[in-house]
Amino acid sequence: MTAARTPTIRSRLALLVTACILPASLMTAALIHYNYQRENVQLVGEVIATARALTSAVERELATTESALTVLATSPYLVSDDLAAFHRQAMQVLQTRSANNVVLADTTGRQRINTLRPFGDPLPFEGVMPQLRHVLETGRPYISGLFVGPVAHRPALSVSVPVHRGERIVYVLSMGFFPDRLSGILTEQRLPPGWTGEILDGEGIVAAHTGEMEQFIGRKGAQALTERLAEAAEGSVEILTGAGLPVISVFSRSAVSRWTTVISIPREALTNRLQQSLGWLVLGTVVLLGSSLLLAWRLGGRIAGAFSGLTGPAVALGSGQAIVVPSFRLREADEVGGALIKASAMLQQTRHKALHDELTGLANRALLDEILNNQLALSQRCDSELALLYIDLDGFKAVNDCHGHGIGDELLRVVARRINGAIRCSDVAARLGGDEFVVVMFAAGAEGAAALARKLVETLSEPYHVGEIPIGISASIGIAISSGTETTCERLLEQADAAMYRSKARGKRCYTSAPDEQDSGPPAGNEDGAACRG
């Protein structure tokens, strides 16, 4: 990014104010429009699902009634024409059903039994009613529309099935419902206040209503609703009630019985719900704007303190520490921060080269001396022990002679990785030069050092593959433990070096502790204490 294009403090603040006001305003307008459309579609979808469920409930009620009638039509009392016994049986069936009465009519349309009257009482005769005629003509069950019953003289609906004797229909058996039975299904739904529900029969006649039943039962559904029903089995349409109030009528029609459930929502109720949602949206917009202004205030404070924030990294740079300066997105502050980071990187690179082995990345002799001197002083003050393991590779010279120094260097890198993988996170590994390595264990005594030495001998003696070249080498290790106030870095290294040479003299692939010449453990790979193997 060029200096001319880098924003200044003044331009960044101007952009910040614009970014707070313009996007928030555009987002608010877009969300208001989107939310209005989404809430409307979502509400209609939810109500359609409710209407569908109510239609299914009505369908199940009619289907179970038809099943009960089919079973009842096989009564042996009908076969024997014992109508008095059948009357008693029908009364018992009604106790388990939600129907209001059972009617048995002959093929002339004359009622022989109507459970609304005691058996034997005279029953009116009005000829073959449409539902009976349909059963007699088709021989199939039939669900009637709304009609006025000749006995109860009130609106009712019925489910009728034929009663056969051989191949001949001898009776038509029906169960009747008064509309309040269906209205109970609507009432159980507990529609919100102001909402109304109604059930239309197959002819579009109101058979049940949640409001004043007498006012609506038997009336034809609204014309706009009837026209919409002719186009789709589910949907919504806006109509005007008899009182002139606009409502959204959501409907679902059964594909079997052709009965329809309608739920009407006052337009005002729908608007109120949307207004409530818009109110929450406006509140959210205000909160968003307030949060943006608060963020702008805090960012202004950060911008003002950007240059003062460079003081800490500058002081850390002077002490040789690595520094990280975040971008302040300001040209002046970023230029100074960038210069500090470059200076810190140069110092760290120089320090790393001075204190680390270039080939393996391990600590070198200078860093090892620094760490050892510091830790020895700490161990003496805390009266704790420090262990030093001096590692020399067995057979490394032959690798250089046979395969060249390039393979030898790569092998040393693999050895360094194995050493780092075997030691604790708190331990330090260093390379003294050639094939000689040192591991410093803090707060560790002879037992812990011996355990690590055994592990390192086994690990470093495992086969190597450098490229496609198999290589076999091993390691000899000498262990020295700091003791007393006379221990120094040089003395500890000399003791460990001498112990390492004793390990080589014993056959290589061993570890030996100083100052005594006793083997601190069995040779690697030999648990029973046999002689070391070269």
C-alpha positions as CSV (number, residue, x, y, z in Angstrom):
1,M,0.0,0.0,0.0
2,T,1.5,3.3,-1.1
3,A,1.8,6.3,1.2
4,A,-0.7,8.3,-0.9
5,R,-3.3,5.6,-0.6
6,T,-2.9,4.9,3.1
7,P,-5.8,6.6,5.0
8,T,-5.1,9.3,7.5
9,I,-6.7,9.6,10.9
10,R,-9.1,12.3,9.6
11,S,-10.2,10.2,6.5
12,R,-10.6,7.1,8.6
13,L,-12.9,8.8,11.0
14,A,-15.0,10.3,8.2
15,L,-15.3,6.8,6.7
16,L,-16.2,5.3,10.0
17,V,-19.1,7.8,10.5
18,T,-20.4,7.0,6.9
19,A,-20.0,3.3,7.5
20,C,-22.2,3.6,10.6
21,I,-25.0,5.6,9.2
22,L,-25.4,4.6,5.5
23,P,-25.3,0.8,5.8
24,A,-27.5,0.8,8.9
25,S,-30.1,2.9,7.1
26,L,-30.1,0.7,4.0
27,M,-30.2,-2.4,6.1
28,T,-33.2,-1.1,8.1
29,A,-35.2,-0.3,5.0
30,A,-34.4,-3.7,3.4
31,L,-35.2,-5.7,6.6
32,I,-38.5,-3.8,7.1
33,H,-39.7,-4.8,3.6
34,Y,-38.4,-8.3,3.8
35,N,-39.8,-8.9,7.3
36,Y,-43.3,-7.8,6.3
37,Q,-43.4,-10.2,3.4
38,R,-41.8,-13.1,5.4
39,E,-44.2,-12.7,8.3
40,N,-47.2,-12.6,6.1
41,V,-46.2,-15.8,4.2
42,Q,-45.1,-17.5,7.4
43,L,-48.4,-16.8,9.2
44,V,-50.5,-18.0,6.3
45,G,-48.4,-21.2,6.1
46,E,-48.8,-21.9,9.8
47,V,-52.6,-21.4,9.6
48,I,-52.8,-23.7,6.5
49,A,-51.0,-26.4,8.5
50,T,-53.6,-25.9,11.3
51,A,-56.5,-26.1,8.9
52,R,-55.0,-29.2,7.4
53,A,-54.8,-30.8,10.8
54,L,-58.4,-29.9,11.6
55,T,-59.5,-31.3,8.2
56,S,-57.6,-34.5,9.0
57,A,-59.4,-34.7,12.4
58,V,-62.8,-34.4,10.7
59,E,-61.7,-37.0,8.2
60,R,-60.7,-39.4,10.9
61,E,-63.9,-38.9,12.8
62,L,-66.0,-39.6,9.6
63,A,-63.7,-42.6,8.7
64,T,-64.0,-44.2,12.2
65,T,-67.8,-43.7,12.1
66,E,-68.0,-45.4,8.7
67,S,-65.9,-48.3,10.1
68,A,-68.2,-48.6,13.1
69,L,-71.2,-48.6,10.9
70,T,-69.7,-51.3,8.6
71,V,-69.2,-53.6,11.6
72,L,-72.6,-52.8,13.0
73,A,-74.2,-53.6,9.6
74,T,-73.1,-57.2,10.1
75,S,-75.1,-57.6,13.3
76,P,-76.9,-61.0,13.6
77,Y,-80.0,-59.1,14.8
78,L,-80.4,-57.6,11.4
79,V,-80.0,-61.0,9.8
80,S,-82.8,-62.3,12.0
81,D,-84.8,-59.0,11.8
82,D,-84.8,-58.7,15.6
83,L,-85.0,-54.9,15.4
84,A,-85.7,-54.5,19.1
85,A,-82.4,-56.2,20.0
86,F,-80.6,-54.2,17.3
87,H,-82.0,-51.0,18.8
88,R,-80.4,-51.9,22.1
89,Q,-77.2,-52.8,20.4
90,A,-77.2,-49.4,18.5
91,M,-77.7,-47.6,21.8
92,Q,-74.7,-49.4,23.3
93,V,-72.5,-48.4,20.2
94,L,-73.5,-44.8,20.6
95,Q,-72.0,-44.7,24.1
96,T,-68.6,-45.3,22.6
97,R,-69.0,-43.0,19.6
98,S,-69.3,-39.2,19.3
99,A,-72.4,-39.5,17.0
100,N,-75.9,-38.4,18.1
101,N,-78.1,-41.2,16.7
102,V,-78.3,-44.3,14.7
103,V,-81.0,-44.7,12.0
104,L,-82.0,-47.9,10.2
105,A,-84.1,-47.3,7.1
106,D,-85.6,-49.8,4.5
107,T,-85.2,-49.4,0.8
108,T,-88.4,-47.3,0.6
109,G,-86.9,-44.7,2.8
110,R,-89.0,-45.5,5.9
111,Q,-87.1,-45.3,9.1
112,R,-87.4,-48.6,11.1
113,I,-85.1,-47.5,13.9
114,N,-84.1,-44.1,15.2
115,T,-82.3,-44.0,18.5
116,L,-83.6,-40.5,19.2
117,R,-87.0,-42.3,19.8
118,P,-87.8,-45.4,21.9
119,F,-88.2,-48.5,19.9
120,G,-91.7,-49.0,18.7
121,D,-92.6,-45.3,18.6
122,P,-94.0,-44.1,15.3
123,L,-91.4,-42.5,13.0
124,P,-92.1,-40.0,10.2
125,F,-91.9,-41.0,6.6
126,E,-90.6,-38.5,4.1
127,G,-89.6,-40.8,1.2
128,V,-86.1,-41.7,0.1
129,M,-83.8,-38.9,1.3
130,P,-80.7,-38.1,-1.0
131,Q,-78.2,-39.8,1.2
132,L,-80.2,-43.0,1.2
133,R,-80.8,-42.8,-2.6
134,H,-77.0,-42.5,-3.1
135,V,-76.3,-45.6,-1.1
136,L,-79.1,-47.6,-2.8
137,E,-77.9,-46.6,-6.2
138,T,-74.1,-47.1,-5.7
139,G,-74.1,-49.7,-3.0
140,R,-71.2,-47.7,-1.3
141,P,-70.9,-45.7,1.9
142,Y,-71.9,-42.1,1.7
143,I,-71.2,-39.0,3.7
144,S,-74.0,-36.5,3.5
145,G,-74.0,-32.8,3.4
146,L,-76.0,-30.8,5.9
147,F,-79.8,-31.6,6.0
148,V,-82.7,-31.1,8.4
149,G,-83.6,-34.4,10.2
150,P,-87.3,-35.4,10.1
151,V,-87.2,-36.5,13.7
152,A,-85.0,-33.9,15.5
153,H,-86.1,-31.1,13.1
154,R,-82.6,-29.5,13.3
155,P,-79.6,-29.5,11.0
156,A,-77.6,-32.6,10.9
157,L,-75.2,-34.7,8.8
158,S,-74.8,-38.4,8.5
159,V,-72.6,-41.3,7.4
160,S,-74.5,-44.1,5.7
161,V,-73.6,-47.7,4.7
162,P,-75.7,-50.4,3.0
163,V,-76.8,-53.5,4.8
164,H,-76.7,-56.5,2.5
165,R,-78.5,-59.8,2.6
166,G,-76.8,-61.8,0.0
167,E,-76.4,-59.6,-3.1
168,R,-79.4,-57.5,-2.2
169,I,-79.5,-54.3,-0.1
170,V,-82.2,-54.6,2.5
171,Y,-81.4,-51.6,4.8
172,V,-79.4,-48.4,4.9
173,L,-77.7,-47.9,8.3
174,S,-76.7,-44.3,9.2
175,M,-75.1,-42.4,12.1
176,G,-76.1,-38.8,12.5
177,F,-74.2,-35.8,13.9
178,F,-75.4,-32.5,15.0
179,P,-73.1,-29.6,14.0
180,D,-72.1,-29.0,17.6
181,R,-70.1,-32.3,17.5
182,L,-68.0,-30.9,14.7
183,S,-67.8,-27.5,16.3
184,G,-66.2,-29.2,19.3
185,I,-63.2,-30.1,17.0
186,L,-62.8,-26.4,16.2
187,T,-63.2,-25.4,19.8
188,E,-60.5,-27.8,20.9
189,Q,-58.0,-25.9,18.7
190,R,-58.4,-22.8,20.9
191,L,-57.9,-20.3,18.1
192,P,-56.6,-16.8,19.1
193,P,-59.2,-14.2,20.1
194,G,-60.9,-12.7,17.1
195,W,-60.1,-15.7,14.8
196,T,-63.0,-17.8,13.6
197,G,-63.2,-21.4,12.3
198,E,-65.8,-23.2,10.2
199,I,-66.3,-26.5,8.5
200,L,-67.9,-26.6,5.1
201,D,-69.5,-29.8,3.8
202,G,-68.9,-31.1,0.2
203,E,-71.5,-28.6,-1.2
204,G,-69.8,-25.6,0.5
205,I,-72.5,-25.3,3.2
206,V,-71.4,-24.3,6.7
207,A,-71.7,-27.4,8.9
208,A,-69.9,-26.1,12.0
209,H,-68.8,-22.7,13.2
210,T,-66.9,-21.4,16.3
211,G,-69.2,-18.4,16.7
212,E,-73.0,-18.2,17.0
213,M,-74.0,-21.5,15.5
214,E,-77.6,-20.6,14.6
215,Q,-76.4,-17.5,12.6
216,F,-74.1,-19.5,10.3
217,I,-75.2,-23.2,10.1
218,G,-76.8,-24.1,6.8
219,R,-75.6,-20.9,5.0
220,K,-73.5,-21.0,1.9
221,G,-69.8,-20.1,2.3
222,A,-68.6,-16.7,1.0
223,Q,-68.7,-16.4,-2.8
224,A,-65.0,-15.5,-3.0
225,L,-64.1,-18.5,-0.8
226,T,-66.2,-20.8,-2.9
227,E,-64.6,-19.6,-6.1
228,R,-61.1,-20.0,-4.6
229,L,-62.0,-23.6,-3.5
230,A,-62.8,-24.4,-7.1
231,E,-59.2,-23.5,-8.0
232,A,-57.1,-25.1,-5.2
233,A,-57.5,-27.5,-2.3
234,E,-55.4,-25.3,0.0
235,G,-54.7,-21.6,0.1
236,S,-56.0,-18.3,1.3
237,V,-58.3,-15.6,0.1
238,E,-59.2,-12.1,1.4
239,I,-63.0,-11.7,1.9
240,L,-65.4,-9.4,3.7
241,T,-67.6,-10.7,6.5
242,G,-71.3,-10.0,6.7
243,A,-70.3,-7.1,9.0
244,G,-68.0,-5.7,6.3
245,L,-64.8,-6.5,8.1
246,P,-61.9,-7.7,6.0
247,V,-60.5,-11.1,6.9
248,I,-57.9,-13.5,5.5
249,S,-59.6,-16.9,5.1
250,V,-57.2,-19.8,5.1
251,F,-58.6,-23.2,3.9
252,S,-57.8,-26.8,3.5
253,R,-60.1,-29.3,1.7
254,S,-60.1,-33.1,2.1
255,A,-59.5,-35.0,-1.1
256,V,-61.7,-37.8,0.1
257,S,-64.8,-36.3,1.7
258,R,-64.5,-32.9,0.0
259,W,-65.1,-31.3,3.3
260,T,-63.2,-28.1,4.0
261,T,-61.9,-26.4,7.2
262,V,-61.6,-22.6,7.0
263,I,-59.8,-20.4,9.5
264,S,-60.5,-16.7,9.2
265,I,-58.0,-14.1,10.6
266,P,-59.1,-10.4,10.9
267,R,-56.9,-8.3,8.7
268,E,-56.4,-6.0,11.7
269,A,-55.0,-8.9,13.8
270,L,-52.6,-9.8,11.0
271,T,-51.5,-6.2,10.8
272,N,-51.0,-6.0,14.6
273,R,-48.7,-9.0,14.5
274,L,-46.7,-7.5,11.7
275,Q,-46.5,-4.2,13.5
276,Q,-45.3,-5.9,16.6
277,S,-42.5,-7.6,14.5
278,L,-41.7,-4.3,12.9
279,G,-41.5,-2.7,16.4
280,W,-39.0,-5.3,17.4
281,L,-37.1,-4.6,14.2
282,V,-37.0,-0.9,14.8
283,L,-35.8,-1.6,18.3
284,G,-33.1,-3.8,16.9
285,T,-32.1,-1.1,14.5
286,V,-31.8,1.4,17.3
287,V,-29.7,-1.0,19.3
288,L,-27.5,-1.6,16.2
289,L,-27.0,2.1,15.7
290,G,-26.3,2.6,19.3
291,S,-23.7,-0.2,19.3
292,S,-22.1,1.2,16.2
293,L,-21.8,4.6,17.8
294,L,-20.3,3.1,20.9
295,L,-17.9,1.1,18.7
296,A,-17.0,4.3,16.9
297,W,-16.3,6.0,20.2
298,R,-14.0,3.2,21.3
299,L,-12.2,3.1,18.0
300,G,-11.6,6.8,18.2
301,G,-10.0,6.2,21.6
302,R,-7.8,3.5,20.1
303,I,-6.8,5.7,17.3
304,A,-5.8,8.5,19.7
305,G,-3.8,6.0,21.8
306,A,-2.1,4.3,18.8
307,F,1.2,6.2,19.0
308,S,1.3,5.9,22.8
309,G,0.9,2.2,22.2
310,L,4.2,2.1,20.4
311,T,6.1,2.9,23.7
312,G,6.0,-0.6,25.1
313,P,7.4,-2.3,21.9
314,A,10.2,0.3,21.7
315,V,11.2,-0.5,25.3
316,A,11.0,-4.2,24.7
317,L,13.2,-3.8,21.6
318,G,15.9,-2.1,23.7
319,S,16.0,-5.1,26.0
320,G,16.4,-7.6,23.1
321,Q,13.0,-9.1,23.4
322,A,10.9,-10.1,20.3
323,I,8.1,-7.7,19.7
324,V,4.8,-7.7,17.8
325,V,3.2,-4.5,16.8
326,P,-0.4,-4.8,15.5
327,S,-1.5,-2.7,12.6
328,F,-3.3,0.5,13.7
329,R,-4.6,1.1,10.1
330,L,-3.0,4.5,10.3
331,R,-0.1,5.4,8.0
332,E,2.0,7.2,10.6
333,A,1.6,4.6,13.4
334,D,2.0,1.7,11.0
335,E,5.3,3.1,9.6
336,V,6.8,3.4,13.1
337,G,5.5,0.0,14.1
338,G,6.9,-1.6,10.9
339,A,10.3,-0.1,11.6
340,L,10.3,-1.5,15.1
341,I,9.3,-5.0,13.9
342,K,12.1,-5.0,11.3
343,A,14.7,-4.0,13.9
344,S,13.4,-6.6,16.3
345,A,13.5,-9.3,13.6
346,M,17.1,-8.4,12.8
347,L,18.1,-8.5,16.4
348,Q,16.4,-11.9,17.0
349,Q,17.9,-13.4,13.9
350,T,21.4,-12.3,14.9
351,R,20.8,-13.6,18.5
352,H,19.4,-16.9,17.2
353,K,22.4,-17.4,14.9
354,A,24.8,-16.6,17.8
355,L,23.1,-19.1,20.2
356,H,21.9,-21.9,18.0
357,D,23.5,-24.6,15.8
358,E,22.9,-23.7,12.2
359,L,22.6,-27.3,11.0
360,T,20.2,-28.8,13.6
361,G,18.6,-25.7,15.2
362,L,19.6,-27.0,18.7
363,A,21.3,-24.7,21.2
364,N,25.0,-24.2,20.6
365,R,27.9,-24.1,23.2
366,A,27.3,-20.4,24.0
367,L,23.7,-20.8,24.8
368,L,24.4,-24.1,26.6
369,D,26.9,-22.3,28.9
370,E,24.5,-19.5,29.6
371,I,21.7,-21.9,30.5
372,L,23.9,-24.2,32.5
373,N,25.4,-21.3,34.6
374,N,21.9,-19.9,35.3
375,Q,20.5,-23.3,36.2
376,L,23.4,-24.3,38.3
377,A,23.1,-21.2,40.4
378,L,19.3,-21.8,40.8
379,S,19.9,-25.5,41.7
380,Q,22.4,-24.4,44.4
381,R,20.0,-21.9,45.9
382,C,17.1,-24.4,45.9
383,D,19.3,-27.4,46.9
384,S,18.2,-29.4,43.9
385,E,20.1,-31.5,41.4
386,L,20.8,-31.0,37.7
387,A,21.7,-33.7,35.3
388,L,23.8,-33.4,32.1
389,L,23.9,-36.2,29.5
390,Y,26.8,-36.1,27.1
391,I,25.9,-38.0,23.9
392,D,28.4,-39.2,21.2
393,L,27.3,-41.1,18.1
394,D,29.0,-44.5,17.4
395,G,29.9,-45.1,13.8
396,F,29.2,-41.6,12.5
397,K,32.6,-41.1,10.9
398,A,32.0,-44.1,8.7
399,V,28.8,-42.5,7.4
400,N,30.6,-39.4,6.2
401,D,33.4,-41.6,4.7
402,C,30.9,-43.9,2.9
403,H,28.1,-41.6,1.9
404,G,29.5,-38.1,2.0
405,H,29.0,-35.1,4.3
406,G,25.6,-34.3,2.8
407,I,24.1,-37.5,4.0
408,G,26.0,-37.1,7.3
409,D,24.4,-33.6,7.8
410,E,20.9,-35.0,7.1
411,L,21.6,-37.8,9.6
412,L,22.6,-35.3,12.2
413,R,19.3,-33.4,11.7
414,V,17.3,-36.7,12.2
415,V,19.3,-37.4,15.3
416,A,18.5,-33.9,16.7
417,R,14.8,-34.5,16.0
418,R,14.9,-37.9,17.8
419,I,16.6,-36.3,20.8
420,N,14.0,-33.5,21.0
421,G,11.2,-36.1,20.8
422,A,12.6,-38.1,23.6
423,I,13.3,-35.4,26.2
424,R,10.8,-33.4,28.4
425,C,9.6,-30.0,27.3
426,S,11.5,-28.5,30.2
427,D,14.8,-30.1,29.2
428,V,17.3,-28.5,26.8
429,A,19.2,-30.2,23.9
430,A,22.4,-28.7,22.5
431,R,24.9,-29.7,19.8
432,L,28.6,-29.1,20.8
433,G,29.9,-29.9,17.3
434,G,30.5,-32.9,15.0
435,D,28.5,-35.8,16.4
436,E,28.5,-34.7,20.0
437,F,25.2,-33.6,21.7
438,V,24.3,-32.6,25.3
439,V,20.9,-32.8,27.1
440,V,20.4,-30.8,30.3
441,M,17.7,-32.1,32.7
442,F,16.5,-29.6,35.3
443,A,15.4,-30.8,38.7
444,A,16.4,-34.4,38.0
445,G,18.6,-36.8,39.9
446,A,20.6,-39.9,38.9
447,E,17.5,-42.1,38.6
448,G,15.7,-39.8,36.2
449,A,18.9,-39.2,34.2
450,A,19.5,-42.9,33.9
451,A,16.0,-43.5,32.6
452,L,16.4,-40.8,30.0
453,A,19.8,-42.1,29.0
454,R,18.4,-45.6,28.5
455,K,15.6,-44.2,26.4
456,L,18.0,-42.1,24.3
457,V,20.4,-45.0,23.7
458,E,17.5,-47.1,22.4
459,T,16.0,-44.3,20.3
460,L,19.2,-43.2,18.7
461,S,20.3,-46.8,18.0
462,E,17.2,-47.6,15.9
463,P,17.8,-47.9,12.2
464,Y,17.9,-44.7,10.0
465,H,16.8,-44.1,6.5
466,V,18.2,-41.0,4.8
467,G,16.6,-40.9,1.5
468,E,16.8,-44.5,0.3
469,I,20.0,-45.2,2.2
470,P,19.7,-47.4,5.3
471,I,22.1,-46.4,8.0
472,G,22.9,-48.0,11.4
473,I,24.6,-46.1,14.2
474,S,24.3,-46.1,17.9
475,A,25.0,-43.8,20.8
476,S,27.2,-43.8,23.9
477,I,26.1,-41.5,26.8
478,G,27.9,-40.1,29.8
479,I,25.9,-38.7,32.8
480,A,27.0,-36.1,35.3
481,I,25.0,-34.9,38.2
482,S,25.6,-31.5,39.8
483,S,26.4,-31.7,43.5
484,G,27.6,-29.1,46.0
485,T,28.5,-25.5,45.4
486,E,31.8,-26.3,43.6
487,T,30.1,-27.6,40.5
488,T,30.6,-25.5,37.4
489,C,29.5,-25.7,33.8
490,E,33.0,-26.7,32.7
491,R,33.4,-29.3,35.4
492,L,30.0,-30.8,34.7
493,L,30.8,-31.1,31.0
494,E,34.2,-32.7,31.7
495,Q,32.6,-35.3,34.0
496,A,30.0,-36.2,31.5
497,D,32.5,-36.3,28.7
498,A,34.8,-38.6,30.7
499,A,31.8,-40.9,31.6
500,M,30.9,-41.0,27.9
501,Y,34.3,-42.2,26.9
502,R,34.1,-44.9,29.5
503,S,30.8,-46.0,27.9
504,K,32.6,-46.3,24.5
505,A,35.4,-48.3,26.1
506,R,32.8,-50.7,27.5
507,G,31.6,-51.6,24.0
508,K,29.5,-48.6,22.9
509,R,25.7,-48.3,23.0
510,C,25.9,-47.8,26.8
511,Y,25.5,-45.1,29.3
512,T,27.7,-44.5,32.4
513,S,27.4,-42.1,35.3
514,A,30.2,-39.9,36.8
515,P,32.1,-39.6,39.1
516,D,32.1,-43.4,39.7
517,E,32.6,-45.9,36.8
518,Q,29.6,-48.1,37.6
519,D,27.1,-48.6,34.8
520,S,23.8,-46.9,35.8
521,G,21.7,-49.6,34.1
522,P,21.8,-52.5,31.7
523,P,22.9,-51.9,28.2
524,A,20.2,-50.7,25.8
525,G,18.2,-53.6,24.4
526,N,19.6,-56.0,27.0
527,E,17.4,-56.2,30.0
528,D,19.4,-58.9,31.9
529,G,22.6,-56.8,32.2
530,A,24.8,-58.5,29.6
531,A,27.8,-56.8,28.1
532,C,27.3,-53.7,25.9
533,R,27.0,-54.3,22.2
534,G,28.8,-52.1,19.7
